[in-house]
Amino acid sequence: MISRRASLKLALAATAAPAWSWAAETSSPVITRPIPRSGERLPVVGLGSSATFSTTAAGDEKQRLREVFAAMIEQGGTVFDTAPAYGASEEVAGQIVRENGMAGKLFWATKLNVAQGGRADPERARAQVEASFRRVGKPVIDLIQVHNMGDVATQFGLLKELRGQKRIRYAGVTTTFPRQYDMLEQAMRDEPLDFIGVDYAIDNRTMEARILPLAADRGIAVLAYAPFGRTRLWDKVRGHDVPPWAAEIGIRSWAQFFLKFVIAHPAVTCATPATSRASNALDNLGAARGELPDRALRERMAAHIEKL
């Protein structure tokens, strides 16, 4: 897999402004989108905590994660997506934001899933939620979603109860498994969801046919997961420069190329790429500034990736 550092070097070499710096990106405001249920606006690029973030959380380099959070907040990012299932991510991230006074500056999104064999024990579900509250140290969690459609009847039922008690602000469901898309659509029709989380990338557009239009129709916010196809897209662009025409809308790296494609879809509220490096977080947030591609340019971008 091509490293992010190598990708950035290739991207910078391909632009017409070799003296460009990260600071230049702050000249334009961060793009935000409203949560349909409330109108509250969120930055269109956030931070996920699977993959390398999770690996770093389990190791001895937690200072790197402090730098990631500091960089994201400084540059206008707020959305952080995590889950008890992501190893040490939720616990370590919670410790970092508590110790550094960052909890109140973040839109904290976590998940719930204790389902085994298709069923979730209600008491175990409550215990997992209470552990999430202790980890972040916030009296109210912004968003909790049922992870991977685990026993939605039981677990989303608990989230509705917590939302009614105003202990959580928003509730939803997630999946990144195509075999669960039908279940996701059914929940979107049957349940009062504020959010969904679903995989979406320039080479993974299945959800454009039904899921994203349904979210728009039902007034459901969308967190876009795996916008880099996990490692798939990095493998695909290995050895290739970002096309020069991408600079027309301020794209200066492959990360921004991939992210601007995703967040340009009007149904997407926020994309949450995971990283354990502050420089990557800044690169990602660069996609949340400046212009977004229109439909024609999005198709050109997708076609370019297909040809690699």
Secondary structure, DSSP 8 states (H G I E B T S, - for coil): ---HHHHHHHHHHHSS-TT--GGGGGGS-B-EEE-TTT--EEESB-EE-SHHHHHHHTTT-HHHHHHHHHHHHHTT--EEE--TTSTTHHHHHHHHHHHTT-GGGSEEEEEE---BTTB--HHHHHHHHHHHHHHHT-SSEEEEEEGGGTTHHHHHHHHHHHHHTTSEEEEEEEE--GGGHHHHHHHHHHS--SEEEEE-BTTB-GGGTTHHHHHHHHT-EEEEE-TTTTTHHHHHTTT----GGGGGGT--SHHHHHHHHHHTSTT--EE--B-S-HHHHHHHHHTTBS----HHHHHHHHHHHHH-
